Amino acid sequence: MKNITIIGAGISGLYIANLLSQNSNYQVTIYEKNGSVDLEKGYGIQLSVNSIKLLNQINFQKIRIEDKFHPNKLDFYSLKNNKKICDLDISMFNSTDTKYTTLQRSTLINFLKDGLHKNIIHYNKKVIKINEEVKNKEVSFEDGSSVKCDYLIISDGTFSKTKSLIANKEIKPKYFNSIALRATIDQDALKSINLENISLFLGSNLHSVLYPVNSKGQFNFISILRKKLRTEELSDYSLFENKDFTASIISKISKQVAPETINNLRSIKCFPIFVSSKMHEPKNKNTFIIGDAFFALPPTFAQGASQSIEVAHELYKNLENENTQFNSERVKRVKMIDMKSKLNYFAFHLSNPLTIWIRNLIMQKLVKNEKFINSYLGKIYKD
Ligand SMILES: Cc1cc2nc3c(=O)[nH]c(=O)nc-3n(C[C@H](O)[C@H](O)[C@H](O)COP(=O)(O)OP(=O)(O)OC[C@H]3O[C@@H](n4cnc5c(N)ncnc54)[C@H](O)[C@@H]3O)c2cc1C
């Protein structure tokens, strides 16, 4: 029997626990610092077919049809003149059971949590120390308790403290010079868009995305705004809960986004976007890092959760085959997606009218070019 300790009950930790629990040779426990899993209702998540295929291995296809949505296209609009630029068929990579899916984050988290035996997740367990010198690693928590394990899986997110503990130095993510504003909105408030698709609005130094999170008319709104922040502002996280700060971000966004949309946003939240600059390889061969702790991507390819699921699945396969090393292909793949996410960010945020005109022309050509689509999207969605 192998004792497996997972740190963090986010998408990656919960998914790998579901896979490992299928094998009775593993004793799996998740330690989560909070008192519950994060079930903020409303906000959405997009999952492309590469992760849906892996989620189906734990019966994701059984989620009720009214609790998810399968958009067919990605419609691009210009925020300057509210005209549609072009559309991209994202359903071309779908198959009968494996479809591009949008849903509430809480639906996904609940599904992953419900797949686990009740006593697998231990809450209010914040890791503060790791001892890898002993044969069975020892993990110590803030409440004074400790556990021993054969394998340690670190999945504590972008700001992973556990990664810093095993590296014996502080590893910090980098501020991506952008703020995200997240909200929910009802479809009745949305005019002139195709409600069956994902709508992506390109503005100057900002872009917004609207998509359904279920078949009941609820939509997710997200806007990413380019914004430099001073070090003091970044270190004061309460700033992002401050009403005046949120109001200043809404005011900036409302200069470009339609007032009917802005006035109907509900449960608005602002947060800074942080990304990874490097992948860190643990020295100990039975310690693994997955999810955003492994590498936090910019959100402009909507691949964070999908990659968290892919990496978790790859680790599960490796453990089953007693191979305790990630292969170099994984590193190459993450770098490729990181580069494409940054390229999208650049293209989505142009502000010069001439470069915008050229970009729109290029986009109109590219979305019809099958070879390009197969290479740009297919390399992520299919391979
Ligand atoms: C604006 C934005 C939009 C996004 N949209 C999408 C999208 O549409 N599609 C997509 O695929 N991805 C998207 N993502 C990315 C996606 O949300 C993340 O990649 C994914 O949630 C990462 O999961 P995780 O399990 O690695 O980390 P997390 O979900 O952050 O979970 C980490 C867990 O570890 C716990 N923890 C932290 N520290 C400790 C500790 N010391 N001890 C114990 N527990 C600890 C935390 O409480 C948390 O529960 C988006 C990200 C952003 C910023």
Ligand as a Chemical Component Dictionary entry (heavy atoms), coordinates in Angstrom:
data_LIG
# 
_chem_comp.id                   LIG 
_chem_comp.type                 NON-POLYMER 
_chem_comp.pdbx_formal_charge   0 
_chem_comp.three_letter_code    LIG 
# 
loop_
_chem_comp_atom.comp_id 
_chem_comp_atom.atom_id 
_chem_comp_atom.alt_atom_id 
_chem_comp_atom.type_symbol 
_chem_comp_atom.charge 
_chem_comp_atom.model_Cartn_x 
_chem_comp_atom.model_Cartn_y 
_chem_comp_atom.model_Cartn_z 
_chem_comp_atom.pdbx_ordinal 
LIG C1  C1  C 0 -9.148  35.165 -14.857 1  
LIG C2  C2  C 0 -8.956  33.707 -14.994 2  
LIG C3  C3  C 0 -9.815  32.972 -15.821 3  
LIG C4  C4  C 0 -9.606  31.601 -15.992 4  
LIG N1  N1  N 0 -10.419 30.924 -16.832 5  
LIG C5  C5  C 0 -10.131 29.639 -17.131 6  
LIG C6  C6  C 0 -10.890 28.928 -18.102 7  
LIG O1  O1  O 0 -11.872 29.434 -18.658 8  
LIG N2  N2  N 0 -10.508 27.649 -18.423 9  
LIG C7  C7  C 0 -9.445  27.066 -17.812 10 
LIG O2  O2  O 0 -9.105  25.914 -18.184 11 
LIG N3  N3  N 0 -8.741  27.692 -16.833 12 
LIG C8  C8  C 0 -9.050  28.961 -16.486 13 
LIG N4  N4  N 0 -8.324  29.596 -15.536 14 
LIG C9  C9  C 0 -7.262  28.889 -14.807 15 
LIG C10 C10 C 0 -7.776  27.874 -13.768 16 
LIG O3  O3  O 0 -8.722  28.460 -12.922 17 
LIG C11 C11 C 0 -6.604  27.342 -12.938 18 
LIG O4  O4  O 0 -5.583  26.948 -13.815 19 
LIG C12 C12 C 0 -6.997  26.140 -12.064 20 
LIG O5  O5  O 0 -8.030  26.497 -11.170 21 
LIG C13 C13 C 0 -5.786  25.627 -11.275 22 
LIG O6  O6  O 0 -6.170  24.618 -10.383 23 
LIG P1  P1  P 0 -5.190  24.162 -9.200  24 
LIG O7  O7  O 0 -5.856  22.989 -8.589  25 
LIG O8  O8  O 0 -3.812  23.995 -9.692  26 
LIG O9  O9  O 0 -5.141  25.396 -8.191  27 
LIG P2  P2  P 0 -6.270  26.074 -7.298  28 
LIG O10 O10 O 0 -7.606  25.932 -7.937  29 
LIG O11 O11 O 0 -5.771  27.448 -7.006  30 
LIG O12 O12 O 0 -6.302  25.220 -5.942  31 
LIG C14 C14 C 0 -5.269  25.244 -4.993  32 
LIG C15 C15 C 0 -5.826  24.761 -3.650  33 
LIG O13 O13 O 0 -4.736  24.629 -2.714  34 
LIG C16 C16 C 0 -5.114  25.188 -1.450  35 
LIG N5  N5  N 0 -3.877  25.611 -0.739  36 
LIG C17 C17 C 0 -3.084  26.691 -1.026  37 
LIG N6  N6  N 0 -2.036  26.736 -0.170  38 
LIG C18 C18 C 0 -2.124  25.673 0.657   39 
LIG C19 C19 C 0 -1.336  25.186 1.755   40 
LIG N7  N7  N 0 -0.204  25.805 2.171   41 
LIG N8  N8  N 0 -1.749  24.062 2.388   42 
LIG C20 C20 C 0 -2.896  23.411 1.994   43 
LIG N9  N9  N 0 -3.680  23.839 0.972   44 
LIG C21 C21 C 0 -3.315  24.949 0.303   45 
LIG C22 C22 C 0 -6.030  26.353 -1.844  46 
LIG O14 O14 O 0 -6.875  26.780 -0.779  47 
LIG C23 C23 C 0 -6.821  25.750 -3.024  48 
LIG O15 O15 O 0 -7.968  25.070 -2.598  49 
LIG C24 C24 C 0 -8.525  30.955 -15.316 50 
LIG C25 C25 C 0 -7.692  31.677 -14.452 51 
LIG C26 C26 C 0 -7.892  33.050 -14.308 52 
LIG C27 C27 C 0 -6.955  33.821 -13.415 53 
# 
loop_
_chem_comp_bond.comp_id 
_chem_comp_bond.atom_id_1 
_chem_comp_bond.atom_id_2 
_chem_comp_bond.value_order 
_chem_comp_bond.pdbx_ordinal 
LIG C1  C2  SING 1  
LIG C2  C3  SING 2  
LIG C2  C26 DOUB 3  
LIG C3  C4  DOUB 4  
LIG C4  N1  SING 5  
LIG C4  C24 SING 6  
LIG N1  C5  DOUB 7  
LIG C5  C6  SING 8  
LIG C5  C8  SING 9  
LIG C6  O1  DOUB 10 
LIG C6  N2  SING 11 
LIG N2  C7  SING 12 
LIG C7  O2  DOUB 13 
LIG C7  N3  SING 14 
LIG N3  C8  DOUB 15 
LIG C8  N4  SING 16 
LIG N4  C9  SING 17 
LIG N4  C24 SING 18 
LIG C9  C10 SING 19 
LIG C10 O3  SING 20 
LIG C10 C11 SING 21 
LIG C11 O4  SING 22 
LIG C11 C12 SING 23 
LIG C12 O5  SING 24 
LIG C12 C13 SING 25 
LIG C13 O6  SING 26 
LIG O6  P1  SING 27 
LIG P1  O7  DOUB 28 
LIG P1  O8  SING 29 
LIG P1  O9  SING 30 
LIG O9  P2  SING 31 
LIG P2  O10 DOUB 32 
LIG P2  O11 SING 33 
LIG P2  O12 SING 34 
LIG O12 C14 SING 35 
LIG C14 C15 SING 36 
LIG C15 O13 SING 37 
LIG C15 C23 SING 38 
LIG O13 C16 SING 39 
LIG C16 N5  SING 40 
LIG C16 C22 SING 41 
LIG N5  C17 SING 42 
LIG N5  C21 SING 43 
LIG C17 N6  DOUB 44 
LIG N6  C18 SING 45 
LIG C18 C19 SING 46 
LIG C18 C21 DOUB 47 
LIG C19 N7  SING 48 
LIG C19 N8  DOUB 49 
LIG N8  C20 SING 50 
LIG C20 N9  DOUB 51 
LIG N9  C21 SING 52 
LIG C22 O14 SING 53 
LIG C22 C23 SING 54 
LIG C23 O15 SING 55 
LIG C24 C25 DOUB 56 
LIG C25 C26 SING 57 
LIG C26 C27 SING 58 
# 
